[in-house]
Amino acid sequence: MLARIRPYLPTAALAFLIFYFGFHAFTGDRGLLSSNLRDATLAAKIAELNKVRIERQDLESRARLLRDTSLSADLLEERARSLLGFADPRDYVIRVKP
């Protein structure tokens, strides 16, 4: 019986490999059917990148105001009070747990 099946073994192995790689081409992590998930992930990452860029620009502008060449008195006072833990008598202080 093995003698009758032996000529078809290479063809069966090749068909199995084609099926295996074809199946994973459609359903794998980078397959054709997961393109919607990749697009949604990309959109979420782009939104996160834009948020981080805006935050970075804000931090850069605040750091620029603290330099010696262009010192902002208001920002300097705000940072000093924050670091030292002082408050103006006219300020309302609301404590929140970190």
N, C-alpha and C positions, 0 to 999 in steps of 0.2 A: 504494500500500500504506500509506503514511503517513496518507492520508486516512481509511482504515478504522480505524487504531489511535488516531488523535487523540482521539476521544470518550472513550476508556478511560484516557488518560494521567493525568487528575486522580484518578481512582479508584485507579489503580495507585500513584501517588505517596502518596495517603492511606493505602492498605493498607501500603505500605512503612514509612511513618512510624509507624503503629500497631504494626507488627511490631517495629521498631527500639526504640521506647520500652518496649514490653511485654517484650522480651528483656532490656533493661537493668534493668527493674524487678525481674525475677527474679534475674538473675545479677550485677548491678553491686555496687560496694563497699557500698552501703547497701540492697541488694536483699533480697527475701524469703528467698532460699536461704542468705544469709550471716548469718542471725540467730544460729545456733549459735556461729559464730566471734565475733560481737559479744558474746554472753553470756559466753563463755569469757574474752575480753579484759577485760570488765567485772569478772568475778570475780577475775581476777589483779590488776587495778588496785585493787580494794577491799582485797584482802589486803595489797598493798604500802602502801596508805594507812594501814591499821591498824598495820602494822609501823613506819611512819614516825611515826605519832602516839605510839606507845609510846616510841620513841626520843626524841621531843621532850619528852615528859613526864619521862623520866629526866634529860635534859639540863637541863630547867627546875628540877627538884628539886635537882640538883647545883649549879646556878648560885645557887639560893636559899640553899644552905648556905654559899656563899662571900661572901655580902653582909656588910656591916659589922654589920647588926642581928642576924644569927644566924650567926655564924662557927663553922664546925665545924673543930676542931683537926686531926682525922684527915684530913679532905679537904684542908685547907690544906697539911698535911705531904706528902700524896700528890702534890699538884700541884707543890709546890716541888721535891720530889725528881725528879719527871718532867721539869720544865723545866730544872733545873740539872744533871741527870744524876748525882745522888748516890744512894747506897744505904746502908742501915743495914748494919753489919757482920754482923748476924744474918740478913740477907735472902739468899735464893737468887736470883741474877740469871741469867735465860736470855735471851740475845741472839738476836733474830730479824731477818732482813733485811726492811726495809720494802718 
